[in-house]
Structures are given as C-alpha cells and as structure tokens.
C-alpha cells in the first residue's frame, strides 16, 4: 500500500553535486523511516542515509561529511543532497521505506544510477 518513486541520478564529474528525490504515496502514515541505500557492481548494498519519523538520522561512514538527507512532509518526499562526489560514489541508489505494518516491513523504489567520473 506504499509506493516509492525516485527521480534524479545521472552522470556527474568528481567534485560535483547531485540531488536525488523519493516520493512516497499510498498509506504513507504507516511509514516510520525512510532512507537511501546504494550498491555498486561486485559490492554489497550499503546504507547511505536514513531518516526516522522521530527525527533521528544515520549516515554511512563514507558519506557522512558530504551527503545530507532531508524530507518535505507536505510532499511525502525525502531527498539526498550529495556534495563533493567521488568516483567511488558510483552506484545504484535505491530509496527504502520501513514500517511494522508494511508487508515485509519495507518497500523499495526502482533505483537510480549515479555515475561519478574522474
């Protein structure tokens, strides 16, 4: 009953910035947290940033000083502002929503490719 639609992504040069968006629709009141994960070829999926309904945020160690997660409650949307991008940030970025009343406890977006060139 919750759907996530992502936008953004693409090609950017190292040192540049990019913003990703994830809009939630459906029974959004049951969502307790949302976040971003990423996965590069040959690597495991890793947490990028998450935001809980109580305001608590978490960041992956490699992005903590450069990325910022934010949300617009009026639009049921979260954002990921990525600054000072590095080639190692290249990955598929996926939006995720959590909630104990969600089937399987979470819902995923379709993912968006972010490629950072040297």
PECORDA-V380592 format. One record per residue. N is the residue number from 1. RES is the residue in one small letter. SS is DSSP state (2 for helix, 1 for strand, 0 for the rest). OMEGA is omega as a letter, one per 40 degrees, with the letter a starting at -180 (* if undefined). D_LAST is the distance of its C-alpha to the last C-alpha in whole Angstrom. Layout:
N_RES_SS_OMEGA_D_LAST / N_RES_SS_OMEGA_D_LAST
This chain:
1_x_0_i_41 / 2_x_1_i_37 / 3_x_1_i_35 / 4_x_1_i_31 / 5_x_1_a_29 / 6_x_1_i_25 / 7_x_1_a_23 / 8_x_0_a_20 / 9_x_0_a_17 / 10_x_1_a_14 / 11_x_1_i_11 / 12_x_1_i_9 / 13_x_1_i_6 / 14_x_0_a_5 / 15_x_0_a_9 / 16_x_0_a_11 / 17_x_0_i_14 / 18_x_1_i_15 / 19_x_1_i_19 / 20_x_1_i_20 / 21_x_1_i_24 / 22_x_1_a_27 / 23_x_1_i_30 / 24_x_1_i_33 / 25_x_1_a_37 / 26_x_1_a_40 / 27_x_0_a_42 / 28_x_2_a_39 / 29_x_2_a_42 / 30_x_2_i_41 / 31_x_0_i_38 / 32_x_0_i_37 / 33_x_1_i_34 / 34_x_1_a_30 / 35_x_1_i_27 / 36_x_1_i_23 / 37_x_1_i_22 / 38_x_1_i_19 / 39_x_1_i_19 / 40_x_0_i_16 / 41_x_0_a_18 / 42_x_0_a_20 / 43_x_0_i_20 / 44_x_0_i_23 / 45_x_0_a_23 / 46_x_1_i_22 / 47_x_1_i_23 / 48_x_1_a_21 / 49_x_1_i_24 / 50_x_1_a_27 / 51_x_1_i_30 / 52_x_1_a_34 / 53_x_0_i_37 / 54_x_0_i_38 / 55_x_0_a_35 / 56_x_0_i_34 / 57_x_1_i_30 / 58_x_1_i_28 / 59_x_1_i_24 / 60_x_0_a_22 / 61_x_0_a_22 / 62_x_0_a_18 / 63_x_0_a_18 / 64_x_0_a_21 / 65_x_0_a_20 / 66_x_0_a_17 / 67_x_1_i_19 / 68_x_1_i_22 / 69_x_1_i_25 / 70_x_1_i_27 / 71_x_1_i_30 / 72_x_1_a_32 / 73_x_2_i_36 / 74_x_2_a_37 / 75_x_2_a_35 / 76_x_0_a_34 / 77_x_1_i_31 / 78_x_1_a_28 / 79_x_1_i_25 / 80_x_1_i_21 / 81_x_1_a_20 / 82_x_1_a_16 / 83_x_0_i_15 / 84_x_0_a_12 / 85_x_0_a_10 / 86_x_0_i_8 / 87_x_2_i_6 / 88_x_2_i_10 / 89_x_2_i_11 / 90_x_0_a_11 / 91_x_1_i_15 / 92_x_1_a_18 / 93_x_1_a_19 / 94_x_1_i_23 / 95_x_1_a_26 / 96_x_1_i_29 / 97_x_1_a_32 / 98_x_1_i_35 / 99_x_0_a_39 / 100_x_0_i_42 / 101_x_0_i_43 / 102_x_0_i_40 / 103_x_2_a_41 / 104_x_2_i_39 / 105_x_2_i_38 / 106_x_1_i_35 / 107_x_1_a_33 / 108_x_1_i_30 / 109_x_0_a_28 / 110_x_0_a_26 / 111_x_0_i_23 / 112_x_1_a_20 / 113_x_1_i_16 / 114_x_1_i_13 / 115_x_1_a_10 / 116_x_1_a_7 / 117_x_1_a_4 / 118_x_0_*_0
